[in-house]
Amino acid sequence: MAKAVTWSRKKARKVPKRTEVPPCRDPFDRPFLELALAAKADALLTGDEDLLALAGVFAVPILAPAAFRERIGR
């Protein structure tokens, strides 16, 4: 376990302090929004209704699995 902790500390990157994200109905979803922005994600793929409700107002496209399959042509 100690080796894993040491490895993760060496590899870990700091996520910028609080990123501006739209208000979310579920506060536990906020880290996913922040991470999507910090990582400059192409999309956030989810089945979570609270996140999907933000699809029209969030900088990163938020897609349900079916919409993602459609987007990639499968």
Number of C-alpha atoms within 10 A of each C-alpha: 6 7 8 9 10 10 11 11 10 9 9 8 8 7 12 9 8 10 14 10 15 13 9 14 13 11 9 9 13 19 13 12 23 19 15 18 20 15 9 11 13 12 14 21 16 15 13 13 11 14 22 17 13 19 15 10 11 15 17 17 18 25 19 18 13 12 12 17 11 10 10 7 7 7
